[in-house]
Amino acid sequence: MYQPLEQKIRDAIRNHIATQYHLDATVTTERPPKLEMGELASPVCFDLAKRMKRPPRLLAQEIAVALGPVMARLPGVARIEVAGGGYLNVFFDRAAFFREGFSPDTLASAENSTPAHEVGKVAPKTIVEHTCINPNKAAHIGHLRNAVLGDTFARLLRHSGHHVEVQNYIDNTGVQVADVVLGFLHIEKKSAAEIRDLIAGPQFDYYCWDLYARVTHYLEEDPTRLALRSQVLKDIEHGHAPAADLAELISTAIVHCHLRTLDRLGIEYDLLPRESEILRLNFWDVAFALLKERGAIHLAGSGKNLGCWVMLTPTDGEPASQANAERGAEEDGLDISTAEFPAPENSGESDAKIIVRSNGTVTYVGKDIAYHLWKFGLLARDFYYQHFHAHPSGRMDWITNDSASDLDAPAFGHAQRVYNVIDSRQAYPQMVVKHGLRALGFPAEADSLTHLAYDVVALTPRCAAEMGYEIPAEDANRPFVEVSGRKGQGVKADDLLDQLEALARAEVDSRHSDASPAERAAVGHAIAIGSLRYFLLRFTRTTIIAFDFKDALSFEGETGPYVQYASVRARGIFRKLAEQNPGASIAAMERAITNEGLAKLLAPPEGNDLWSLTLLAGSLGVHVEAALKAQEPAFVAKYAFQLAQAFNLFYHRHRILSEENAQRRAFLLLLADLVLRQLTIALNLLGMEAPEMM
């Protein structure tokens, strides 16, 4: 509602400036600090005044007079005025704006969760890559932040009319998988048949979690065993049995475990590209030849990187977190060993990134460059695709393979824009991938690759204790406790979800003992997942999150349950209305209220509180646009909370069902319906359900 009108106003101002002054102006708009100053303001005259060397207020007065008749013809606009030193302030026609909320286009947009002007539009493809958990152990809470951020960002893009393809990269040939294979072969000495028996049993991902920690200790006990790891890694990359066969068996089983975990959060994918196919289908060979041909890499002839193929990277803007990338690698997907990040000593390669190690194995970044060439359709070859995992919704995940495609396989890749949701500690490797694309002669694609970075998730000491995690003495007085999968320390995602669901279910049972067990279970699940997703989304991406059960599940304050409760309260109004008046309908209410009655109810100053809620309810699109522009899903989470808060205030201030004035009663019900629709869409964008009861 607000966003389309805002765009029409911007266009009208821009067109007038182009026609009248023969200048191309960038027209920005903002919300005035007070309703008395209108609903929209533009500072365009300040920039225009500098270019034309005229006073901004005089220009604004000139433009306002000329645009007055034009604005009056825009549905939803009342007038335009000059404010301050040269602002153009626009006042909305409150009744017309409210009516727009019930127009066929707006209602269709709400039904489709896609802006009406975007329905049927075919947009260029955008790939969002997220989750990307190493397939070597159970997922933990840190992985959930990645998945929830990526899933929400993809939902926001789709809502705004983008053609989105969601990918979950499976690093099934990296050092983390090699470590688990090493553990089965050399510590537990298990055969493939014995491992299959473990896979058929419960919680294979938990078993590998413990084994992975044991391998870390095994390697630390005797550093000479690192050569064993290197050999296993090389065997996996080159397809040598038994290591390669076990890597395929183990990683595939773990991916299924991860997807079952993520199904609980409503997270789905289009494609699971596997690193093994990048090697087996010679994607890497093509990329390697191209990198050498274009001089993007060279063979180091001396220093610590002797015998390695390295890429020189620009130092401008290089993050000081190169060491942080090493630190975060163990949790988030990089097969980084100490050899991959060259030491800054006098090696002559301090700004180099190793692409191929001296033993011939390819680093994560090397394979990632090949993968991104494919993402942008620059590799002149493709994967084969097969069905892999059916989500509860019925949506199918596809996975890459190296032999043949199922007949109904869709076309993947060939994106015009790519977003990678990856831990902020991996900023350096992401920068190297961008530099690699640029060095290969693809600057437009490099500019279209965005690293959606985020910081880590930790636990409050209270939460860690509740999960049975033994807090190290040095962490006892810290505000949060960090996790480490390599050390076997942390909270597994399924354990966290089980605990959340148990707590939410207990609350629902105490409030709704008359409901069926199935109903109470469904509501408990919705509240648990909503509380977790909202908690992970309400913080901006650069914030370290300290998760806490009590904070997340609270029905008060800025939490998921608080927002969900507002939608339950709004639906309760219409449930009671149906009981009182079975024939009541929104369409009938809209017809019942006259334009004069609507204008009177919304007129200032008495109608300002109702108008504020109307304006907020109609501003979802503005917040989605801002979230996409800033790449901050937290903006939509904040909006949902503000709308819930404003509705709860409205609910307590006004008698809705008991209102005796027919016009006012119809209006209050229509406003409640508008809020409910917008709140439901906002919850859906955040991946949250609006439960039937709380």
N, C-alpha and C positions, 0 to 999 in steps of 0.2 A: 504494500500500500504506500508506505512512505518512500521507498526506494524508487519505484517507477515515476512518482510525482517529482521527486528530487531530480531525476534525470531529465525530465521534460523542462523543468525550470532551468537547469544548467544549459540545456540545448538552446532554450529561448534567449538566454543572456549571451551565449557564445555567438549565435547567429546574428543577433542585433549588433554586437561589436564588429563582427566580420563585415556586415553590410554597411554600417554607419561609419566605421573608422578604418575599414580595410586592414584590420589586424587579426591575427590568430591568437586567441587568448585561451589560457588554461583556466577554466572556471572551477574553482573549488567551493565547497559549501560546508557549513557547520551548523550545529544546533545552538541557538542563542542561550545564554545562561538563565533567562527568565521568559516565561510564557508571554509576558507583557510586551516582549520585544519580537514576537512572532515565532514561527516554527522552523525557519530556515534563514541563514544569512550567508552572504558571499563577500569575501574581501577582495574580489577581483579588481575593483577600482584602484586599490593601492598600487598594484603592479602596473596597471594601465596608466596611472598618473605619471609614474616614472618614465615610461616609454613615450608618453605624449607631452611630458613636461607641463602638466596642468594640475591644479589642486584636486585631490581625490574626492572631496565632498561635492565640489561643483560637477565633476564627472558623474558621480553617483546620482545627483539630482537630475541631471540631464537624461541619464539612462532610465531612471525610475519613471520620469514623466513619459518618455517615449514608449516604455514597455508596459505602462499601465493598462492600455486596452488589450495588449497581447496576453498579459497575465490573467486578465479578467475572463478571457475566453478559455483558459485552461481549467478543466473540471477539477475542483479541489482547491483552487487558489482564490483568495478573496481580494488581496491587494498587495502592492509592493511599496515599501517606504525606505527612506534614507535614515541611517542611524550612525551616531558617533562621528568619526572623522571621514567616513566614506563607505560604510557598509551598506549593502543592499539587503534589506530585511523583507522576507516574504511571509505574509500571514495566510494561513490556510482557511478555506471554507470548511468549518468543522463538520457541518451536517453532510456535505458532499463527501468528505474524507471518510466519515463513518459509513455512509451508504456504500462506498467502494469496497468495504470489507465484506459485503454480501452480494457483490456483483457476480455474474456467472463465471467470469474469468478468474476472479479471486478464489471463489469456491473450488473451481477446477484445479487451480494451482495448489490449494491446500490438500485436495484429494490425492494429487499426483506427487506432492512434495517436490514439485519443480515449478519455477516461475512460469506463469502463463505465456509470457512472450518467448520462452525457450522451448515450449512443448513442441516436439517434432523436429527440432533443429539438430542437424548433424554437426557436431563440433570436432575439431582436430583431437587426436587421442592424447591423453595425459596418463602417464604411468606413475602410480604411487607404489613404491617398494617399501614394505614394512615387515615387522616381526623378525624374520631372518634369524631364528634361534639356532645355534649350533646343534645338529642332530646327534648329540652324544650323551644327553642326560635330560632330566625333567626341567620344564620351564620354571622360572622363579619370578618373583614380583617385579623385578627390574624389566624383564621381558614384557610383562603386561603393560607397562607404561608405553613402550614402543608400539605394541599392537593396538592399544586403545587410541593413542595419538594418530597413528596411520589410518586406522579404520574411520575415525571421526573426520579426519581431513578429507578422506575419499568421499565420505557422505556429504560434506559441505560442497565439494567440487561438483558432485552429481546433482545436488540440489540447485546449484547455480547454472546447470545446463552443460557442464563439461562431460565429454566422453572419457570415462575413467576405466583404466585397466589396473587391477590390484595384483601385485606380484609379491611372493614370499620366497626369497632366494634361499636355496638349501645348499649350504657349504658342506657337502658330503665327502670332500676329498681333503679337508683341512687338517691341521695338526690336532685339533680337539677330537675329531673322529679317530685319527691315528692313535691317540693316547688310549682311547677305550679299546680299540682293536689290540693294541699292545698289551693292555691289561688282561684281555681274554686269552691271548696267545701265550704270554710269557709269565703272568702272575697266576692266573687261574687255570691256564692250560686246558681250556674247554674246546671241544669240537664244535663244528657248525650245528650238528644235531642237538647237542646240549644247549647251545644258545637258542635254537628254535624252540626248545622246550621252555626256556625262560621267557621268551617272547610270548608264547601261548598262555603263560600264567599272568597273574596280576602285576601291575606297576613295574614293567620292565624299565621304564624311564627312571624310576626311583633306584632300582638296582644299579643302573649305569651311573647315577649320581654318586653313589658311594664308591663304585669302582674307579671313577674318574679322580676322586680325591685320593684314593689309594695309589693310583699311578703317579700323581704329583709327588707323593711321599717317596715312592719307589725311585723316581728319577733324582730327587734331591739327595737321597741316601748315597747314590753313586753316580756322579756326573758323567762317567764314561758311558752310562746307559743312554745318554742322549744320542749317541750314534745309532743305537737300536731304534729310537724313535725316528731318526732321519731315514733309516732303511725302510721302516714300515710306511712312512709317508711316501717315499719314492715308489714302493711297490703298489700302493693304492693309486697313485697318479698314473702309473704305467700299466695298470690292470693285471699285475702279477698276483696269482693265487699263493697262499690262501688269504693274504691281507685284503686284497681288493674285493674278494667275494664276501668276506666278513664285514667290510665297511659298507657294502651295498645292503647286506642283510640287516645290520644293526641300525644304520641311519634311516632306512625306510621304516623300520618298526618304530623308531623314536619319533619320526615325523608324524606318523599316525597318532601317537600319544599326544604330541603337541596340538594337533588339530582337534582332537577330542576335548582337550583342555580349553582351547580357544572357542570351540562351539558353545561352551557354557557362557561366554561373554558375547555371543552373537557376532563373532568376527569371521568373515568369509573372504575368500580369495578367488581370483580368476585363474591364476597360473602359479605353479611352483617350479621355477627354473632350477635345475640342479647343476652344480658345478662340474660334476663328472661328465656331463654331455658337452660342456664347453671344451673339455679336453678330448673326449672320444670322437666328437664330430669335427675336430680340428679347428674350432673357432679360435683357440689360442694360437695355433700354428699360423693362421691367416693374419691375426693381429700382430704376432711376433714379427712376421716377415714385413708387414707394413711399418711397424715401429722402427725396424732396422733400415728399411728402404728410405724412410723420410728423416732419418738421422735423429729420431726422438730418443733413442737409447744408444749406449755404447758399451763395449766390453772393457771392464776395468782391468788395467794391466799392472796395477800396483796397489799397495795399501791394504787396509782391512778387507776391502771388497774385491780383492784379486780373484779373477775368474767369474765375477758376477756381471750380469747385464744390468746396467743402472740407467736411471733417467735423472738428468739434472733438472731441478725445480727452482723456480724463482724464490728468492728469500723474501721479497716484498710481501708482507701480509702473512708470512709463514707463522703459524701459531707457536707459541712457546710450549704448547702442549704436545710436542712430538713424544716426549716421555709419557704424557698422559695417554696417548694412543696405545703405547705398549701396555700401560697399566690397565686400560679398559678392554684390551683385546681378548683377554681370557673369558670375559663375560658376553661379549657382543659380536663375535663372528670373525675376528681377524686371526689368521694363522701367523702371528708375529713371533719370531724368535729374536734373540739378541743380534743375530746376523742381519736381520732385515732393516734395522734402523742404524745406519752407519754412525760410528762414534765421531764426535766433532774434532778429534785430534788431527794432527797434520797428515791426514790421509788424502787430502785433496778432493774428497768426495762428501764434504760435510752437508752439502745441499742435495745429495743424490738420494734417490729412492731405488732400492733393489727391486728389479722386476723378475729376474731369474737368478736363483742362487747358484753358487759355484758347483753344487752337486747336480744341477740340471733341473731341480724342481722349481715350479713357478709359484711366486708369492701370491697372496690374496689380491694385491693391487693389480698385478699383471692380469690375472683372470678377470678382475673387475673391469679393466679397460676393455677386454674383449666382449664382456657381457654388455657394456654400455654401447659399444659399437653396434651390437645386435639390437639393443633397445631402440636406438634411433634409426634402424634400418640401413646401416652403413656397412654391413659385413658381407652382403651378397650370399648369405646362406641362412638356413633356418634349422630349428629343432624339429624333432618328431614329437607328437603329443598323444597322451592317453588319459582316459578318465582315471581319477585317483581316489577322491573322497567326496561323498555326498553329505552336505550339511543338513541339519534338521529342517531348514527352510525348503530343501529340495535342490538348492543351487549346487552345481558340481565344480569341484576343483579339478583342474587339469594339471598334469605333471609332464615334464620333458622326458624323453627317452632317446635312445640312439639307433632305433631300428625301423619302426613303422608307426604311423599315426592312425588313430581311430577315424572312421570315415566322416564323422560329424565334427571334427576338430575345427574350431574357429581360427581366424587369423590373429596372431599375437604379435606384439612389438610394433615397430614403425611409429614411435611416438614423436610428437613435436615438443613435448615438455616432460621432464622426469623429476619427481621428488623422491629423495631417499631419506627415510626416517631412520636415523642412525645416531647412536650415542655421541655426545659432543666431544668425548675423548678421542674420537676417530676423525676429527676435523682434518688432521694432516693427510691421512690416506685419501680422504674424499677430495682434498685439494689436488693431490697428485693425479687422481683420475681425471679431474677437469683439465689439468695441465696436459695430460696425455692426449685428450681429445683435441686440445688446441694445437699441440705440437704436431698432430697428425693432419692438421689442416681443416679442422671442423670447429671453428670458433663459435658459430651460431649454436651448435649443439652444446658446446661447453657452457655457453651463457644460459642455455635452457635447462641445465642440470643444477638442481637446488638441493643442498644438504639441509634437511629439516632436523636440526640438532636438538637434543634434549639432555637434561642432566639426570643424575642417578636417582634411584629410589632406595631409601634406607628405611629403617624401622625405628620407632620410638623405643626406648628401653622397656617401657611397659608392654608394648606390643610384642617385642622379642620374648619377654618373659612369658606372656600368655601363650605364645606358640611353642614354648618349651625349649627355646634357644638359649644356650648357656652363654651369657654375656662375658666377654673377656674383661679382666679387671681394669684394663686401660680404657675401656669403653663405658664403664659404669656411670661416669658423671658427664658423659657427652650427650648432646641433645638428640643424637641419632646413632644407630648401630649400622655400619656398612655390612654388605654381604659379599661373599666370594665363592663362586661355584667351584673354582679350582681347589679350594680348601674344604669344600663340602659344607660351608657355612652359609646359611640363608634360609629363606622361607620358600618352599616349593609352591607354585601357583595353585595347584589343586588343594593343598592343605589350607592355604589362605581362603580359597573359595568355599571349602567345606566349613571352615570356622565361621565365615561370614553368613553362610546360609543357615547354619545352626542357630546363630544369634538372632538373625532376622526371623526365622521360623518360630523361635520361642516368643518373640514379641508379638507376632501375628496370632499365635495360639492363645496368648493371654487376652487378646482383644476380641478375637472372633472364634470362640470355642464352638459356636453353632454352625460354622461353615464346615464343608466337607474336608477331609484330609487332602484331597487333590487340590481343592481351591486354596487351602492354606499353604500348601507346598508351592503352588504357582506364584502366589503373592510373596512368600518368603524369598523365592528365587529372584523375582523382579526387584525387590527391595535390596537384596544383597548385591546383585550385579549393578543396579543403579547407584548404590552407595560407593562401590569401588570405582566404577567408571567416572562418576562425577568427581570423586576425590582425586583421581589421576589427571583429570582435565581442568580442574578449577585453578591450578597453578600454571603460570607461564612456563614455557619450555625450559628456560634457563634456571629455574628454581629447583634446588634439591628438595625432594619430597621425603618427609619422615612419616611413614604410614602409621596410623593408629586406629584400632577398631572402634573405640568409643567416639572419636571425632567423626569418623566416616559414617557411622550408623545413626548418629544423632538425628532426631526429628526436628531439632531447632538449629537455627544458624544456617550458614551457607553449606548445605549438604544435599546429596541426592534425594534422600527421603523427604526433606522439606519441600523440594521442588515437586516431587511425585505427589506429595500430600495435597498440594494446591490443585493438581489436576483431578485427584479423587474428590476433593471438595466441590469443584466445579461440576463434575459429572453427577454428584449427589443432588445438586440443584435440579437438574433435568430429570433425574430419576423420580424425585418427589413431584415434579411438575406433571410427569406422565401419570403418576398415581392420582393426582388431584384432577387433572384435565386430560384424559386419554387422547383427545382430538387436537391437542396443542401442537403447533409446528413453528419452526423458525421462520419459514416463508410467510405464514399467517401473521406472525408478530411484526415482521418487516412491513407488511402491507398495512398493518394496523396503526403504525405511527406515521404522522404527517411530517413533511419537511419543516413546517413551522414549529411543530412540537419538538422535533429533534434539535432545531437551532436554539430554541428556548432552553432546553435541558442542558445544552453544552455551552451556552453563552457565559462569558466571564462576568463577574468573578465567581458567581455561585457554581457554575458548571466546570470550573477549572480542574477539580479533582477527577471528575469523570472524563474530561478531555485528556488529562495527563495519562490516564490508564489507556484510553483509546489510542493515543499517540504512541505509547510504549508498545501496545499490542500490535500496532501496525508497522513497527520498526524492525521486525525480525530480519528482513532482507538487508537492512543497513548493517546490522551486526554480523551477518554471514559474510557480507562483502568486506567488512573491516577485518574479520578473522582470516579470510583468504589473502587479503592484501598483506597483512602482517604475519601470516602463517602462524596464527595463534588461536587454536580452537578454544582456548580459555575465554575468549571474548564472548562466544556463544553460551558457554557455561555460566558466565557472569550475567548475561542477558536473561537466561532462563530463571536464575535466582531472583533477579530484580522484578521480573514479571510475576513470579510466584508471590513475592513479597508484596507487590502493589495489589495483586488480586486479593490476598488475604486481608489487607487493609480495607479494600472495597467491600469485601464480604461482611466484615464486622461493622462497617459504617452504614450500610444500606439494608433496609428490609426489601428483599427481592421477591420472594413468593407471597409475602403478606402485604405488599404494596397495594393500596386501594386505587390509586390513580392508574387507569388502564394504560395511558400513554407512557407514563413513567415506568410502570411494571414491564411493559413490552421492551422499552429501551434497556432497562437493567438486565433483562434476560438476554437480549441481543448482545450486549456488551460482555456478559458472562460467556456466551457462546463464542464470541470472537477470541476472547482470552484463551478459552479451552482449546480452540483449534490451533492457535499459534503456539501455545505451550506444548501441545501434543507433537507438533512438528519439531519444535526445539528439542524435546526429549528424544525424538526419533533420530535427529541429527547427532545427538550425543550418544546414541546407541542404548538408550534407556527406555524401558517400558513404562506406560502409565497404568499401574495396576488397578484392579476393580475395587480394592479396599486397602486400608492401611492399618 
